[in-house]
Amino acid sequence: MTLRTKLTLALMVLSAVATASIGALAYVSTDRQLTSEIDSNLSDVAAYASAQPGGRDSFGGGGGGGHGAVQLQTVLIQRLNPDGSVQSSTTGIRVPVTAADRSLAANGSGQLYRDITLDGHPYRMLTTADEHGAVQALRPLTESRQVLDTLRFRILISAVIVVLAAAAAGWLVARQVTRRLRELAGAASMVAQTGRLDVPTRTDSRDETGQLARAFTAMLAALDRSQSAQRRLVQDAGHELRTPLTSLQTNLDVLARHPELDAGQQRQILSDLHSETRELTMLANELIELSLGGANDSQPEQLRLAEAANRVIVRARRRTGRRITLEADASAAYAPPSQLERALANLVDNAVKFSPDGTPVELTIAGGRVTVRDHGAGLDAVDVERIFDRFYRSDAARQLPGSGLGLSIVHDVVTRAGGTVIAGNHPAGGAVIGFVLPPPAFQPSSNPH
């Protein structure tokens, strides 16, 4: 069953239930109102008949006047003696007398309403006791039944009209709603079949279908950006891999074609092979890091930046033997610990690479701002703009080991944590590269990538 059919049927059922409920309420209310008016009429007539001058023999003579006399013309009257026997009647019809009627006549007080059928016609009857026995007043229900039958027929016709109108309205509304859903379904099918992410969708509506269309368009745009980024990553990675692979192939060819090389030349070639292998290993690890985007890393938690920086500095000093200083306040951040340490380590490694031997690397933490300064030649204007791009390497860095992915990983880690990266030159010389993280009260709820 389609959504359009479901919406149409739902509106039909709701309108049918509402119409039936209102009709039933109107029918019951009208029935009670008519019964109440008939009972009131019967009570007035019975009281009038009991109060006629001359006693029980003059009530049917028609000599009285007023409203009660007029009512007597449409109401049948039957008199009962105290023993319950019929004394007289305004017509030749004998009304059945029940034990309850005889009890009222004998007691001389009380009254009883009930519906009866005489010669196939419905009547409403009141038996009321008086000092002479009891008076039974009967009024035909034919007129009230006709009113109720007419009302019932009109309610039925109205219900049919309302249900048909609801079906038409429901079909039109469902058609309008599902039209855009069908457009989105068609766009999704086109994406699935062709792989294209530039499928146009209408987003001008302000209702829920418009919100869905805008969300769908935003999703396609995000997928397109992700796909473009993946293609660029693959292309850049392929470009970066060609150089070390070509070097490896060349050195292996030299070893294979010239086995007579002396030990010094062989050691040089093997040293080159080890260097290129390390470059490939580093590049592979960094590509894996970028492709995972921290998906397999630890969950974010609140941590002190100084503690993470200390751990990074200890490892860097042991690995490089360089002097690395730390000046830090009590700043804290909300981020995955291992990712944050990876970003700090990449910054320190980058500074060590460009800082001349004998000069320190200075790491400073203040107010959530983390900076690492080297004492090298500094950054050119174009470097400041592109230093965090994937595989970007400045002219000064092309002769140095590295893949050009270290600072790109810093950018990704910091952005996922809700921070921003910074790069520039120190007034006293050297480059200053780092990032700013928000305080722990700010906890990113989603990955911005």
Secondary structure in CASP SS format (residue, H / E / C, confidence):
PFRMAT SS
TARGET T0000
AUTHOR 0000-0000-0000
METHOD secondary structure of the structure
MODEL  1
M C 1.00
T C 1.00
L H 1.00
R H 1.00
T H 1.00
K H 1.00
L H 1.00
T H 1.00
L H 1.00
A H 1.00
L H 1.00
M H 1.00
V H 1.00
L H 1.00
S H 1.00
A H 1.00
V H 1.00
A H 1.00
T H 1.00
A H 1.00
S H 1.00
I H 1.00
G H 1.00
A H 1.00
L H 1.00
A H 1.00
Y H 1.00
V H 1.00
S H 1.00
T H 1.00
D H 1.00
R H 1.00
Q H 1.00
L H 1.00
T H 1.00
S H 1.00
E H 1.00
I H 1.00
D H 1.00
S H 1.00
N H 1.00
L H 1.00
S H 1.00
D H 1.00
V H 1.00
A H 1.00
A H 1.00
Y H 1.00
A H 1.00
S H 1.00
A C 1.00
Q C 1.00
P C 1.00
G C 1.00
G H 1.00
R H 1.00
D H 1.00
S C 1.00
F C 1.00
G C 1.00
G C 1.00
G C 1.00
G C 1.00
G C 1.00
G C 1.00
G C 1.00
H H 1.00
G H 1.00
A H 1.00
V H 1.00
Q H 1.00
L H 1.00
Q C 1.00
T C 1.00
V C 1.00
L E 1.00
I E 1.00
Q E 1.00
R E 1.00
L E 1.00
N C 1.00
P C 1.00
D C 1.00
G C 1.00
S C 1.00
V E 1.00
Q E 1.00
S E 1.00
S E 1.00
T C 1.00
T C 1.00
G C 1.00
I C 1.00
R C 1.00
V C 1.00
P C 1.00
V C 1.00
T C 1.00
A H 1.00
A H 1.00
D H 1.00
R H 1.00
S H 1.00
L H 1.00
A H 1.00
A H 1.00
N H 1.00
G C 1.00
S C 1.00
G C 1.00
Q E 1.00
L E 1.00
Y E 1.00
R E 1.00
D E 1.00
I E 1.00
T E 1.00
L E 1.00
D C 1.00
G C 1.00
H E 1.00
P E 1.00
Y E 1.00
R E 1.00
M E 1.00
L E 1.00
T E 1.00
T E 1.00
A E 1.00
D E 1.00
E C 1.00
H C 1.00
G E 1.00
A E 1.00
V E 1.00
Q E 1.00
A E 1.00
L E 1.00
R E 1.00
P E 1.00
L C 1.00
T H 1.00
E H 1.00
S H 1.00
R H 1.00
Q H 1.00
V H 1.00
L H 1.00
D H 1.00
T H 1.00
L H 1.00
R H 1.00
F H 1.00
R H 1.00
I H 1.00
L H 1.00
I H 1.00
S H 1.00
A H 1.00
V H 1.00
I H 1.00
V H 1.00
V H 1.00
L H 1.00
A H 1.00
A H 1.00
A H 1.00
A H 1.00
A H 1.00
G H 1.00
W H 1.00
L H 1.00
V H 1.00
A H 1.00
R H 1.00
Q H 1.00
V H 1.00
T H 1.00
R H 1.00
R H 1.00
L H 1.00
R H 1.00
E H 1.00
L H 1.00
A H 1.00
G H 1.00
A H 1.00
A H 1.00
S H 1.00
M H 1.00
V H 1.00
A H 1.00
Q H 1.00
T H 1.00
G C 1.00
R C 1.00
L C 1.00
D C 1.00
V C 1.00
P C 1.00
T C 1.00
R C 1.00
T C 1.00
D C 1.00
S C 1.00
R C 1.00
D C 1.00
E H 1.00
T H 1.00
G H 1.00
Q H 1.00
L H 1.00
A H 1.00
R H 1.00
A H 1.00
F H 1.00
T H 1.00
A H 1.00
M H 1.00
L H 1.00
A H 1.00
A H 1.00
L H 1.00
D H 1.00
R H 1.00
S H 1.00
Q H 1.00
S H 1.00
A H 1.00
Q H 1.00
R H 1.00
R H 1.00
L H 1.00
V H 1.00
Q H 1.00
D H 1.00
A H 1.00
G H 1.00
H H 1.00
E H 1.00
L H 1.00
R H 1.00
T H 1.00
P H 1.00
L H 1.00
T H 1.00
S H 1.00
L H 1.00
Q H 1.00
T H 1.00
N H 1.00
L H 1.00
D H 1.00
V H 1.00
L H 1.00
A H 1.00
R H 1.00
H C 1.00
P C 1.00
E C 1.00
L C 1.00
D C 1.00
A H 1.00
G H 1.00
Q H 1.00
Q H 1.00
R H 1.00
Q H 1.00
I H 1.00
L H 1.00
S H 1.00
D H 1.00
L H 1.00
H H 1.00
S H 1.00
E H 1.00
T H 1.00
R H 1.00
E H 1.00
L H 1.00
T H 1.00
M H 1.00
L H 1.00
A H 1.00
N H 1.00
E H 1.00
L H 1.00
I H 1.00
E H 1.00
L H 1.00
S H 1.00
L H 1.00
G C 1.00
G C 1.00
A C 1.00
N C 1.00
D C 1.00
S C 1.00
Q C 1.00
P C 1.00
E E 1.00
Q E 1.00
L E 1.00
R E 1.00
L H 1.00
A H 1.00
E H 1.00
A H 1.00
A H 1.00
N H 1.00
R H 1.00
V H 1.00
I H 1.00
V H 1.00
R H 1.00
A H 1.00
R H 1.00
R H 1.00
R H 1.00
T H 1.00
G C 1.00
R C 1.00
R C 1.00
I E 1.00
T E 1.00
L E 1.00
E E 1.00
A E 1.00
D C 1.00
A C 1.00
S C 1.00
A E 1.00
A E 1.00
Y E 1.00
A E 1.00
P C 1.00
P H 1.00
S H 1.00
Q H 1.00
L H 1.00
E H 1.00
R H 1.00
A H 1.00
L H 1.00
A H 1.00
N H 1.00
L H 1.00
V H 1.00
D H 1.00
N H 1.00
A H 1.00
V H 1.00
K H 1.00
F H 1.00
S C 1.00
P C 1.00
D C 1.00
G C 1.00
T C 1.00
P C 1.00
V E 1.00
E E 1.00
L E 1.00
T E 1.00
I E 1.00
A E 1.00
G C 1.00
G C 1.00
R E 1.00
V E 1.00
T E 1.00
V E 1.00
R E 1.00
D C 1.00
H C 1.00
G C 1.00
A C 1.00
G C 1.00
L C 1.00
D C 1.00
A H 1.00
V H 1.00
D H 1.00
V H 1.00
E H 1.00
R H 1.00
I C 1.00
F C 1.00
D C 1.00
R C 1.00
F C 1.00
Y C 1.00
R C 1.00
S C 1.00
D H 1.00
A H 1.00
A H 1.00
R C 1.00
Q C 1.00
L C 1.00
P C 1.00
G C 1.00
S C 1.00
G C 1.00
L C 1.00
G H 1.00
L H 1.00
S H 1.00
I H 1.00
V H 1.00
H H 1.00
D H 1.00
V H 1.00
V H 1.00
T H 1.00
R H 1.00
A C 1.00
G C 1.00
G C 1.00
T E 1.00
V E 1.00
I E 1.00
A E 1.00
G E 1.00
N E 1.00
H C 1.00
P C 1.00
A C 1.00
G C 1.00
G C 1.00
A E 1.00
V E 1.00
I E 1.00
G E 1.00
F E 1.00
V E 1.00
L C 1.00
P C 1.00
P C 1.00
P C 1.00
A C 1.00
F C 1.00
Q C 1.00
P C 1.00
S C 1.00
S C 1.00
N C 1.00
P C 1.00
H C 1.00
END
